[in-house]
């Protein structure tokens, strides 16, 4: 079953946690690829100094964040790598999203490997990291603004990951965000080999 709008219309931090274990699917002309979500980060609107919408910033790039929840927000970093986020939040019009940081391949792994220039076989490097997973999944700016409650880019429901399996940690690469950099808004499945960064976990 594809996750529907109501799933994304909840508190963004909650959505980031609950996306763990769900399966991101992309149907393309090359074939279908799918991966289990094993690492996410929450970005929570204008007050969050780490978010693209910090201070109410509104640009052509982040416009989709201000719209309906449950859409893809895809952007380019370092001029070469795409990242995919899913818009979320329980406040209509508030620009929030969840970054998908890592996937564990579920199907279409040969296609993922070709896209990544690999000869094949399982590797944490295949989809371990936001840029790597977008390359493997064939996600580019062409998928920006897509409604992820319907094909071709969507998330399938699965059983929920138990809280005891989830690690809470600081987000990656946001040292510029002052006190916001230390919030435990990165979530990953403990022990999963595809998680991009396993350090910086916060003690409870």
ABEGO torsion letter per residue (X at the ends): XBBBAAAAABBAAAAAAAABGBBBBBBBAAEBBBBBBABBBBBBEAABAABAABGGBBBAAAAAAABBBGBBBBBBBGGABBBBBBBBEABBGBBBBBBBABBBBABGAAAAAAAAGBAEEBBAAAABEAAAAAAAAGBBAAABGBBAABOABBBBBBBBBBAAABBBBBBBGAAAAEAAAABBABBBBBGBAABABABGBBBX
